[in-house]
Amino acid sequence: MTQIEIKFPDGNTQQVEKGSTPLEIAKSISNSLAKRAIAAKFDGRIISLKEPLNKSGALQILTFKDDEGRDVFWHSSAHLMAQAIKRVFPEAQLGIGPSIADGFYYDIDLEHRITPEDFERLEAKMAEIVEENHPTVRKVFSPQEALDFFKKNNELLKVDLIEGLLDSGEEITVYEQGEFSDLCRGPHVPSTGYLGKNFKLLSTAGAYWHGDEKNKMLQRIYAVNYPDKKMLKQHLKRLEEAKKRDHRRLGRELDLFSIQDEIGSGLILWHPKGALMRHIIESYWKDQHLKNGYDLVSTPHIAKHHLWETSGHSSFYQDNMFKPMTVDEVDYQLKPMNCPFHMEIYNTKIRSYRDLPMRYAELGTVYRYERSGVLHGLMRVRGFTQDDAHIYCHPDQLTDEIVGVLDLNTKILGKFGFTEYDVYLSTRPEKYVGSEESWDHATEALRTALEQKNIAYTVDPGEGVFYGPKIDIKIKDVLGRSWQCSTIQVDFNLPERFDLSFVDADGQKHRPITIHRALLGSLERFFGILIEHYAGSFPLWLAPVQAVLLPIADRHFEYAGRIRKALELAGIRVTSDLRNEKVGFKIREAETAKIPYMLIIGDKEMEEESLSLRRKGEGDLGTVKLEALLEKIQAELE
């Protein structure tokens, strides 16, 4: 037999027979690896463990620990759930069933409303299919053959998907397991027995077909599956903790914000406490930017529609923009981005290389048309404030400017308690603007900056946006969840469209390199992340109310008033609970409101001119004088 050479991630190589499968190779390494194997990556392509290898190349055996392996496991689990649904409800029409960040879902069209009472029956059917251990078989059809196949099986949603591919000429793959067949690119685990029985159906939600509210509402069933029971238990525990931290519930309970039908979906009302926190965040953000050489700018919420034609948004971003409004026979547009305004500010003067770098920063509110089905509290809204900035620099300054952005990013995120990140460097896609030379220069600058700062990163080949390469930074919260916040993008598109230039030392005009960056992403979403990260118990510097005075009786009000004034003069955010309630009730209410310090005043405290101090999460800290309290609070703030 002909031999081929397989290279492994650790650099070792192995000669194997041509036609060997990744599973056979995994077994030759160790039975333990073979048992954990889910799929494989061969020369960068994700493949099934059963696919024969007919040439030499680089092979990685994927397990559940690998992102790609987890995706295959969960996508295969979605097929398992869909097969169980069809066994229990043969009349169900199947939509799509992808893996997602923390599990998988399947969209179905079914008159019967799936409820948690149905979950146990479906899980039992899934376990039955696992026991049957059906091999997964990949079949290749032409678009017409696939259309005929799913029409015959009366899968109308699949037919709708295939009809959009009829003119493409692409081959279509169908994966079969037992009596069940599904339209899918794959790959999948070798058989249903690989999926085990540590799955859990979690919830249902409505989802419009193709994400368009003009289409029929389907039922989306969310679920999760793990290779072992311990991992499933840990996941369910995290879900319970996440429920307790849900920013929508805490936002209501802590009176931070609301969303009201009378105002409009996806539009946020910031209540006094939430608005105060926003002010604190914005003030810190502005202070740090001014200290780091940025100029603050402010731009309108609307502009003439032709501005968005110049920027290109009216062509490639139109579906996410609100419809124009006509004023004095001229069309105006609610802004979906701040970028074009910053370009126009730059263009108000002839710029010299001596002016560079120029850094414009803005907390600019933008408006985007998000489908109603995807709106979610503060995390997905229609009106939000971006912490936007654009840096215009000489090509020689690019690396230093990116390093500066990374430093500022680390400092600001660290201030809010985020110190763990997943960092991705996205490179040139197939379709792009600008020269290859410019792309290579920008990509290398991004890479060099990350390496100078010793920041570990993953390369996402071809995942850059069409106008430039980028760095994406996903912060990790206390539950280990990743949130996309920061992005640093080199932009070749808008400088060209707006004809930006500077006069270099040679006396000639040149294009500045433009960096588009956001650190928090949007204030609304970042605020939602903060609420869930801290479960509403914010650090003292960020808490909207830092201390509450709890006088026991009316005769203590006058002394409490003097203490409050002294605290306010010291810059402490303080309130008083003067209700005619028992002090125990007031303490519980302050705990529920997650106020850091509770200052109890009774006869003894008034006589000694002291305070009985409680700290949320710590309990009774004894009696203190006002001066000692101020020192304690100041030390904590510092």
N, C-alpha and C positions, 0 to 999 in steps of 0.2 A: 504494500500500500504506500502511496505517496505521503511523505511527512510534511507538515506545516509547522511553522514556529509561532508559538503564542507567547506574547510578552505581558507580564502582570504589572500591576501598579507599583510594586516595590522594586521594579527593574529586573527581576528574575525572568528567565525564559524557559520554555519547555517545548520539546518536540512531541507532537501528537499526530495521530493518523488523520489524514484529510477526511472530512465528514464527521469528525467527533463533535459532540454537542457540548455546550457549556456545562450541563449537568454531569456528563461523563468526566469532564475535566475537573469539576469541583470534587467528585468522588475520588479522583486520583490524588487530590491534594489532602483531603480529610473527609471522613464521614460526617463530622460535625458541620463543616462548611456546606456540604451537600444538603444536610437537613435544614439549614438556615437559608439556603439559596431560594430566591424568589424569581429573579430574572438575571439578565446579564447585559453588559455594555461592551460592544465589539466595535473598535475603531470609532467610538463616539456615538454609536447607534444603539438604542435600547432594543434588545431582542429577547425572544423566549428562551428558556433553558433547553428547549427541544430542538432549536434551530441548528442544523449542521453547519459547521465552519469549513469552508472550502478554500480558504486562503490564509496566509500568515497575517497576523495583526495583533493589536493590543486588546486584551480581554480583562474585564473586571466582573467578578461574580457579585451580584447585588443582593443584599439582605434587607431586612426591615430597617436597619440602622441607616441605610442610604436613602436619600430623598427619592431617587428614581425607583428604588426597590419598593419603598412605601407606596408610591403612586401606583405601581403595578398591582400591589397587593390590594389596595383599596379600590382600584378600578375593577379588578376581578371580583371583589366583594360586592360591588354595585351590580354586576351581572348576576351574582348569586342571589341577591335580594330581588332583582327583577324576575328571575326564574321562579322564586318562591311566590311572588305577587301573582304571576300568571297561573300558577297552580291553584292558588286560593281564589283568585278572581280572574278567570279566563277571559272575561270581557274587557279587562283593562287594556288601554292603549298605552304603549311605552314611548316616552319621549327621549330624554338623554339622561345619562347616569355617570358623571365624572367623579374622579377623586378630587377632594378639596384639602385645604390646609390641615384640617383635623378630622378627616374621615371621608365620607362620600354621601351622595344623595342620588335619588332617581325621581324624575318627573313623570307622573302618570296622569292619564285622563280616565276617570272612573266616577260613575254616578254615586256609588257608595262612598261616603266620607270616611277616610281612614282615621281612626282614633287610637289612642294608647291601648284601648281594649283589644285592638286587632294585632298589636305588636307581638304578643306572646304566640299567637297562631302562626304568624309569618316567621318568627324566629325558629319555631319548631320545624317548619317546612324547610328553612335554610339548613338546619342541622341534618335533616333527612337527605338533602341533596349532597351535603358534604360526605355523609356516610356512603352514598352511592358512588362517590369518587369518579364522576364523569370526566373523561379526557376533554381538554379544550382543543378544538380543531379549527384551524384557520382555513377559510375558503376565499378564493378570489373570483369576483364577478365583474362583468362589464356593467356600466351604469344601467343599461336596459335590463340585463339579467337580474340585477339587484332589485330594480323597480318591480319586475314581474314576480320575483320571489316574495317580496313583502306585501304586494297586492294580494297574492294568493293566500298569505297568512293573515290578511286583514289588519295589518299594522299601518294604520293611516298616517300616523305621525312620522314613521320611518319613511313612508312614501313621500311625504312632504319634504323631508330632508334630501332624499335622493333626487327629487325633481330639480332641485337647485344645482345638481351636479351633472345632469344629462349632457350638457354641451361641453363639459370639461374634458371628456375622453379619458378621465382618470380611472384606474382600476379601483374597485371598491372591495373592501374586505369585510367578511362576516365571520364572527366567531360562534362556534356551536359547542354546546355542552349538553349531552342528553337530548331531550326533546326541544331544548331552548336554543334559539339563534338570535344574534343581535348584530346590528350594524356597528362596526367598530374598527378603528385603526390598530388597536392592540399596542404592544403584546400583552399576554396574560400568563398567569401561572399555568403549569402543565395540566393540572386537573383540579376539580373542585375540592378534592381531599386536602390540598395544600392550604386551604383557607381556615381550617380549624373551626372551633365553635365558640370562640371568645368574641362574639359580636353582640351588638346591642342597638336596637332601633330607638332613636332618641326623641324625635319630634316631627311634626309636619308643618308645612307652611304653604301659602299660595304662591304660584309663580306663573307669570304669563308666558305662553309659548313664544319662543324667540325673544323673550324679554320685552315684548311690545304689548302695552295695555289694550291695544285694539284687538288683540288675539284672545283666544279662550284662556281662562284661568285653569291651570293644572294643579295637581297636588304634588308637592315636593316632600319626599320622605328622607329625613336625615338619619344617618346611622354611622357606626364606627365598628372596626374589627381590629383585633390585635393577635399577634402570634401566641401570647400566653395570657392567662387569667390575671396575673399580677399587674400587667401593663393596662389591661382593661379597667381594673379596679382603680388604678391611679388616675386614669383618664376620667372616669366617672366622678372621682373625688374632685378633680380640677374643674369639671363642669359645674358641680355643686358650688364650689367656691366662686366660680365666674358668675353664677346666678346672684350670689350675695353681693357681688361687686358691680352688677349691671348699672351702667351710668344713667340709664333712663329712670330706673327706680330711685337710685340715690339722688339724682338731680331733682326729682320731685320731692323726696323726703327732706332733703336739705335746702329746698327752695332756691336752687341755683339757676334753673332755666326751665322753659316750657316750649312746646310746639302746639299751636292751636289751629284747628280747622278754619276759624274765622280769619286768621292771618294768612295761612297757606302752608301746604305740605313742604317740609324741608327748610322752613324759615324759622330761625331761632329767636326767641325772646329771652334776653339775658335779664334775670331778676337781680335785685340789688346785691345780694351776696355773690352771685356769679359774675356780675359786672365788675364788682370790686376785685375779684380774683383776676378777671381779664385785665383790669387796669394794672395790677401788680405784675402780671406776666409781660404786658406790653411795655411797662416802664423799665423793667429789667432788660428786656430785649433791646429797646432803644438805647439805653445806657451802654450796653455792651457793644452795640454797633458804632456808636459815636466814639467810644474808646478805641475801636479797631479801624478807624479811618474811613468809615462809611458816611455818606451824606444822606440825610433823610429827605425823601420826596413824597408828595401826595398827589394823587391823580383822580379825575372824575369817575363816577360810576357808569357813565354812558359816553359814547362818542359817535360821530358820524359813521355810518355803516362802511363808507369807503376805506376807513382806517383798517377794518378787518379784511377787506379785499387786498389791501397792500400787504398785510401780515400773512395772508393766506388762510386765516381761520375760517372765513366765510365759505371756503371750498372744502378743506379737509376736516373741519371741526363743526360744521353747520348743525349736525344732529344734536350736538350738546349745547347749542346756543338758543336763547329765547328769541322769539320772532322780533324783527325790528319794529320800532314805533315811528310814525311819521309826524314830524313837527315842522311847520312852515314849508311843507312840501319836500322836506329832506328826511331821509331815513336815518334814525339813530338806533344804536345797539347797546343793550346792557353788556358790560364787559365780561367776557369769560376769562380773560387774562389781563395782567398788568403790563406785560412785556412791551407792547407797541407804544405805550405812553412813555416808558423809559427811553425807548429808542428815539422818540421825538424830542425829549428833553436833551439828549446827547446831541442831537442834530441842530440845536438852536444856535450853536457857535462853531467856528472852525477850531478843531482841536489839534494841539501839538503833541508830539511824543513826550514833551516835558510835562504835559497834563496827566499822563497815564502813570499808574492805573487810576481809573475813576470808578467809584463804587456807589451805586444808588440803592438804597434800601427803602422798602415801603411795606407797611401793614395795610394791604389793599384788599378791599372787599370785592369779590367777583361773584358772578351769577352763572350757573350752569343748569341746563335742563337735564335733570336725572329722572329716569323712569320711576313712577310711583312705587313700583314693586321692589326697587333696590334701596329706597330711602330707609335709613336706620338711625334714629336718634341723632346724636352729634357726629356719628361716624360717616354718614352719607347724607349730604344736605344739598340744597339748591342755592343757598347764599352763604358764602363763607369768606373768611379773611385769611389770605395767604401772607406768610412772612417772606415776601419776595425780595430778591436783590439781583442786580445785574452788575457785573464787573467788566469794564472795558479796559483791556490791557494790551501791551506790546507783546508779540510772540515770545520775546526773551523773558517776559515776566510771568508767563503762564504757570509754570511749576510752582513758583513762590506764592502766587495768588491762591492756587489750589491748596497748598500747605496751610496758608492763612485761614482759608475756609474750614479746613479740617480741624484746626486748632480751636477756632471759634465754635464750631459745631460741638466738639467734645466738651468744651467748657459750659456751653449753654445747656446741653442735654444733661450733663453731670449735675448742674445746679438743681435740676428737677428730679434727680434721683435715678437717671438712666445711665448705666455704665457698661452694659453688655450690648453688643451689636452683631448683626450679620451684615457684611459689607460685600457688595457686588460691583464688579467693573464690567460694563456692557460695551461691546465693541461694534464695529461697523456692520450694519445689516446689508442685505442684498441691494435694496433701493436706498440711495442716500444722495444728499447734495454736498457740494464741496469736492475738492480734489483728494485723491488717495494720500498725497503727501501731507495735506492739512490734517486728515484723519489720523494718520500715523503719528504726527507731531502731538496732536491733542491726546491721543490714547496713551502715548508714552509719558506725557506730562502727568496724566491722572495716575498712571501706574507708579511713576517715580515718587509722586507725592505720598501715595499710600505706603510705599516701601520706606521712604524717609521717616515717616511717623510710626513705622513698625506695626501697621494695621493689617491684620490678616484679612484676606479677601478671596472671593471666588470669581473667576472670569465667566461671564455669560456671553459666549461667542455669538455675534450677530444680533444681540438684543439691544443695541443702542437705538435711540430714536433716529429718524431719517436725517435730522439736522445736526447730529453730533454724538460722540461717545459720552458716557455718563458714569458717575458713581451713585449707587443707591445704598442708603444706610437704613436698615431695619432695626429699631430698638426692641429690646426684650423687656417685658414687664415682669412683675413679681411672680406671675404664674408661668413664666417662660414663653409666653405668646409673643410672636413677632409682629411689629407694626411698622409699616412703611411711613417714614416721616421725612427724612432728609434726602435731598437729591442735589447733585452737582453736575451740571450739564454744560458741555461746550457746544455753542450754537453757531453754526455756519449759515443758517437760513435767514434769520431776521436781519443781521448786519448787511447781507446782500440785498434783501428786499427793501430796506430803508436806506440803502446807499450810505452806510456809516463809513467815516474815514478819519484819518489823522495825518498830519504832515510830519514825516519822519526826518531824521537828521540829514537825509539826502535831499531834502526839499520836495520830495514827491509824496503824493497821497497814497496811503495804504489802508487796508481794512484793519480795524482793531479786532483782536480775538475777544469774543464775548462769552462770559460764564454766566449762566442762569443758575441760581441756587435758592433753595428753600431749606431751612433747618428744622423748623417745627412742622412744616407742611401746611396745615391750616390751624388757626386758633381753635376752631370748633372741635375738630377731630382730636387735636392734641389735648384739649380740655377733657374730652371724653375719656381719652387714654389715662390722663392723670387721675380722674375720678376712680377708674377701675383699678389702677395700679395701687393707689392708697386706700381703696375701699371707702373713700370720703373722709378718711382721717389724715388730713393734709399736714405736711410739716409746718411748724409754727410760723415761718416767714410767709407762707402761702395761705394759711388759714384765714378765711374772711372775718371770723371772730376769734380772737386769740385768748380772750378771757371773759368770764361772766361772773358778775357779782351776785351772790345769793344771800340777801339779808333775811334773817329768820322771821322778824316781826317788823311792824311799821316803825317802831321806835329806833330801828337800826338804819332807816332810809337815809337820814341826814349824813351819818358817818360814811355809808356806802357811796353817797354822792360825792363826798370829798375825795374818797379813794379813787372813784372813777375819773374825776377831773385830773388827779395827779397822774394816773395811768395814761390818759389821753394826751396830756402834755409831754409825756415820755415817748409818745408815738405808738402806744399799744392800742390795738383795736379791741375795744371792750364794750360790753353791754351789761344791762342789769335786768334781773328777773324779779319784778316787784309784785308778782301775782300773790293772791291770798291762798297759797298752797303750802303744804308741809315741805320742809327742806329736803326730805328724802325724795319726794316727787320731783322737786326742782333739779336735784342732782341727776336723777334718771333721765329727765328731759334734756339736760345739758350733755349727758353721755350720748344720748340718741342723736343729738345735733352735732356730735363729734367736736365739741369745743375743747381745745387743749387744756386750759386752766379754769378751775372752778374755785372761786374765792368766797368762802362762807363767813358770814358776819353775824355774831350773836352778842349777848351781853358781855361775855368774857373778852371777846375780841375788841369790842368797842371800849371797854374799860382799859385794856392793855394797849390800845391803839395798834392792834395786830390783825392778822388774817389767818383763818384756818384754810390751808391749801390742799387742793386735790389736783392730781394730774391724770388726764384720761389715759387709761391703760396701766397706770401705776397705783391709783388709789390715794389714800390719805397720806400726805407728806408732812403733817404736823402744822404747828403755828409758826408764822414768819412775820417779821416786820416789813413794812412797805419797801424800805431801802433794799433789804435782802431779796425781796421778790423781784424788784427791778433788775438787780444784778444777775439773778438767776435767769430771767427772761432774756436779758441782753446777751448773756453768755451763750444761751441756746441759739439765739438768732445769729450770733457770730459764727 
